[in-house]
Amino acid sequence: MAHSFRCDCPITSALDVLGDKWTLVIVKQMLIDGKKTFKEFVEAEEAIATNILTDRLKKIEEKGIIKRLSLPENKKSKHYHLTEKGLGLTPVILEMAIWSDGNLRDLHPDLSTENPIEYIKLNKASFVNILQERYKERISQTQY
């Protein structure tokens, strides 16, 4: 499938793929929250509408960020997993958390303090590796 990009700028091209309201939320839900089914995404606190979720899952699957798999015991049940390309967004997700913590507290005083932002700042590469390895371990426990 041919992909449409506005120009040859790497940042603009990344935004052509990731720049809507929901794509990185879905990636975050998979990577950090362990979501993998349509139902789990719909029930998440971000409250994505089902029609939008269907559209975004299809688009990011087409872009190679996620893959859709069927369980052997129930072919109707679909699970979504991050690909290596999707896992490559881990540093982006962490940088967004750091930026949000440092720049949005005045606008959003209820912003979560659960994430170990100071640890992430001091050990970004290590934290990226930890998140990716935990994700791979969770996925490896599911039989396909």
C-alpha positions in Angstrom: 0.0 0.0 0.0 1.4 3.4 -1.0 1.7 5.9 1.9 1.0 9.6 1.4 3.4 12.1 2.9 3.3 15.9 2.6 7.0 16.4 2.1 10.4 14.8 2.7 10.9 16.3 6.2 11.4 13.4 8.7 9.5 15.2 11.5 6.6 16.1 9.2 6.6 12.5 7.8 6.5 11.1 11.4 3.6 13.4 12.2 1.8 12.1 9.0 1.8 8.7 10.6 1.6 9.5 14.3 0.2 13.0 14.6 -3.5 12.3 15.3 -5.1 12.4 18.7 -5.2 8.6 19.3 -2.3 6.7 17.7 0.3 7.3 20.4 -2.4 6.7 23.1 -3.0 3.3 21.6 0.8 2.6 21.5 1.0 3.8 25.1 -1.9 1.6 26.1 -0.2 -1.4 24.6 3.4 -0.7 25.8 2.7 0.5 29.4 -0.9 -0.6 30.2 -0.7 -4.1 28.6 -3.8 -3.6 26.4 -4.1 -6.0 23.5 -7.8 -6.5 22.6 -10.4 -4.2 21.1 -12.4 -4.5 24.3 -9.5 -3.5 26.5 -8.8 -0.4 24.4 -12.5 0.6 24.5 -12.7 0.1 28.3 -9.5 2.2 29.0 -9.8 5.5 30.8 -9.0 7.5 27.6 -12.5 6.5 26.3 -11.8 6.2 22.6 -14.9 5.8 20.5 -15.3 2.4 18.8 -15.4 3.8 15.3 -12.3 5.8 15.8 -10.5 2.9 17.5 -11.3 0.6 14.5 -10.0 3.3 12.1 -6.7 3.9 14.1 -6.0 0.2 14.6 -6.4 -0.4 10.9 -4.2 2.6 10.0 -1.4 1.8 12.3 -1.5 -1.9 11.3 -1.1 -0.8 7.7 1.9 1.3 8.7 3.5 -1.7 10.4 3.4 -0.3 13.9 1.2 -3.1 15.2 0.1 -6.5 14.0 -3.2 -8.3 14.5 -3.2 -11.9 15.6 -5.8 -14.6 16.2 -5.7 -16.9 19.1 -5.6 -20.6 18.0 -8.5 -21.6 20.3 -10.7 -18.6 19.2 -10.1 -17.3 15.7 -12.7 -14.6 16.2 -10.7 -13.1 19.1 -8.0 -10.7 17.8 -5.0 -9.5 19.7 -2.9 -6.5 18.7 0.8 -6.4 19.3 3.5 -3.8 18.8 6.0 -4.6 16.1 9.7 -3.7 16.4 8.7 -0.5 14.6 6.0 0.1 17.2 8.4 -0.7 20.1 10.8 1.9 18.5 8.3 4.5 19.7 9.2 3.8 23.4 11.6 6.7 23.7 9.0 9.0 22.1 6.4 8.0 24.7 8.9 8.5 27.5 9.9 11.9 26.2 6.3 12.9 26.0 5.9 11.9 29.7 8.9 14.0 30.7 7.7 17.0 28.6 4.1 16.7 30.1 5.5 16.5 33.6 7.6 19.6 33.1 5.2 21.7 31.1 1.6 20.8 31.8 1.2 20.8 35.6 0.0 24.4 35.5 -2.7 23.5 33.0 -3.5 20.1 34.4 -3.0 20.1 38.2 -4.4 16.6 38.4 -1.7 15.1 36.1 -0.6 11.7 37.4 2.5 11.5 39.6 2.6 7.7 39.4 5.3 7.6 36.7 8.9 7.7 38.0 9.7 10.8 35.9 12.9 11.6 37.8 14.2 8.0 37.3 13.2 8.2 33.6 15.2 11.4 33.2 18.3 10.0 34.8 18.1 6.6 33.1 16.2 7.0 29.8 18.1 4.3 27.9 17.7 1.8 30.7 14.0 2.6 31.2 13.4 2.2 27.4 15.0 -1.2 27.6 13.1 -2.2 30.7 9.7 -1.2 29.1 10.5 -3.0 25.8 11.7 -6.2 27.6 8.7 -6.3 29.8 6.4 -5.8 26.8 8.2 -8.7 24.9 7.9 -10.9 28.0 4.1 -10.3 28.3 3.6 -11.0 24.6 5.7 -14.2 24.7 3.4 -15.6 27.4 0.5 -15.6 24.9 0.2 -18.6 22.6 -0.5 -17.9 18.9 
